[in-house]
């Protein structure tokens, strides 16, 4: 059985991780609720799921689309950013949001070093912008208009209907992904605009019923 980590141990683990990637850790921690008891999953408990079938079935869940951005750090030539569907509001008090990123992501280490990020919620006319940020190794910001978000300085993409400026609060493991929790420092939204949706591998738009 895996040991249960208390508040202090969890906080210390997060701080050690952020320090290991050079992220600032001066922000005051936010008290978390008690964690449930955790244990390792045995091999005989693993469902025999086919990865393709897993993706097909989960693709029925429509999501919004965001671009997570962070400012340039450590002499990097430019800011960092990647397209992300796995974004969610997490807590109202304190204000927390979360997103998930693959452990193999080459963009995530740059965001971790910055210690901050901005969530850009994309509109229904920004499908091509999303595709640009989904490409690995390219200059994702080439020709993309943006301005610094008010607290972190992370790129706020022009035309995005909403943005959320955050400081990294915690990082948890989740299989082949990391679960990143951000404390919201500032946010804003346009009065009008329809979101970009992703469903069964295709972009779409919201139609009010």
N, C-alpha and C positions, 0 to 999 in steps of 0.2 A: 504494500500500500504506500502510495506516495505521501510524504509529509504534508500537513496542512500549514500554509504560510500565513502568519498573522499580519496585521496592518503594518507593523514596523518592518517586518521582513519583506513584505511586498514592496513597500516604499523604497527600502534600501536597494532591492533588486533593480527597480526601475531607475533609480539614481545612478547606480553603477553602470547600467546599460547606456544611459544617455551620456554619462561621462566618457564611456569607452568610445563613443562615436563623436565626442567633442561638442555635444549639445549643452547649452546653458542650463543650469539647474537651480537658479537662484529663486525661482517662483515658489511661493508657499504651497505646500501640498494641501489637497482637499481630502478630508476624511472619507473613506470608502465604507460601504456597508460590509458586514461580515461575509466572507466567501463560503460557499458550500463545501462540504467535504469532497475532496478529489481523490481519485485513484486511477491507476493505469488500466487501460482496456486490454483484456486478454485476447489472444489470437482467436480463441473459440467463440468470442463475443462479437467478432467483426462480421458485419453483414457482407455476403458475397455480391457486392455491387459492381456492375460494369461502369467504368468511368464515362463512357459515351451515353449510357442510359441515365446516369446521374445528371449529366449536363442537359440532356433532352428534357427530362422531367422538371428540373429546376428552372429551365428556360421559360416555363409557363408563368413564372412570377415576373410581372412587369416591374421595372425599376426606373427611377430617374437616372440621369447621367451627370457626373461632375468631373471637373478637372481639379486635382489637388496640386497646388503650387507652393514653392518656397523660394526665398531670396538666395542669391549666390553667396557662397561662403568659402573661406579658405582659398581665395584667389581663383575660384572657378570662373570660367569665361562668361557664364550666364546663369540665370535662375533655373530651378528644377521644376518639373511638372509631369503628371501622368493622368490618363483618363481612368476614372474610377466609378463603378456602379455600386459598390458595396459601402455606401455612405448612409449614415442614419443619425437621427437625433437620439441622444442617449439619456439625458437628464435635464430637468428644468432648474432644480435647485440642489447643487450648483449647476450652471449651464455647461453641459458637456455634449460633445458629438463624437462619433467614431467612424472610422473607415478601416477597411482591410486591404492589405497589400501582400503580394506574393513574396516569400522569402528570397526568391531569385531575382527580384526587382533590382535593377541597377540605379533607379532613381531614388528609392527609399533611403539608402545611406546618406544621400545628399540632404534629404529632408530631415533626417534624424540629426545630422550635424548642425543644421540650422536651428533645430529645436522649436520651430514654429511652422505654420502652414496656413494657407487660405483655401477654403472650399469654394469653387466657382460652380454654381448650379447652372447648367446649360439650358438654353432655350431651344425651341423646336426648329429654328433655322441654323443651328450650330452643329449639325451632324458632321460636316467636313472638318470643323475645328476639333471635334472629338477624335476623329480618325487620325488627325495629325499628332495628337498627344498619345495615341495608342501605339505609335511606331517606336520601336526601341532603337536607340543610337542616332536618331536624326536630330537636327536642330529644331526642336519643337516650337520654339518661340519666333522663328524666322517669319517675318511679315505679320505677326500677331500683335494687335494693339493691346496694351495693358498699362495699368498705372499701379503704384504701390498701395497696398492696403494700409489703413491708418495706424495700426499698432505694430504689426510684424514686418511690414514692408514687402510682404509676399505679393507676387503679381496678381492683380485683380483684372480679369479679362474683360475687355470692352464688350458690351452687349449681353453679358451674362445677367439673367433676371435677378439673381440673388448671390450674395457672397457672405462667407462666415470666416472671420479672422481669428486664428487660434494659436495657443501655446500647447506643445505636447505635454500631456498630463501623465500618461501611463502607456506602456506597451506590453501586450500579453501575447503568448503563443497560441496559435490555433491551427494545428496540423501543418500544412504546407504554407500557411499564411501567418501574418502578424496582425493583431488587432490593436489599432492605434486609437487612443482616447485623447481628445483635445479639449482644453478648457477655452470656452468662447470669450474673447476679449472685445470684439466688435462685430457688427453684422449689419446688413442692409438688403433691401429688395426694391425692385421697380413696382410701381402700382399696376402695371399691365404686363402681359407677356405669358406665353404658354410654354410649359416645360418640354424638353426633349425626353422621350421615353425609349426604353430598350426592351424588346420582347421577342423571344424566339430567334435571337441573332440578328434582328433588324431594328432600325430606328423607326419611331412613329411619333405621333402627336396626340395630345389629350383633346377629346371632344366632350364637352359638357352635356350630360344627358338631361 
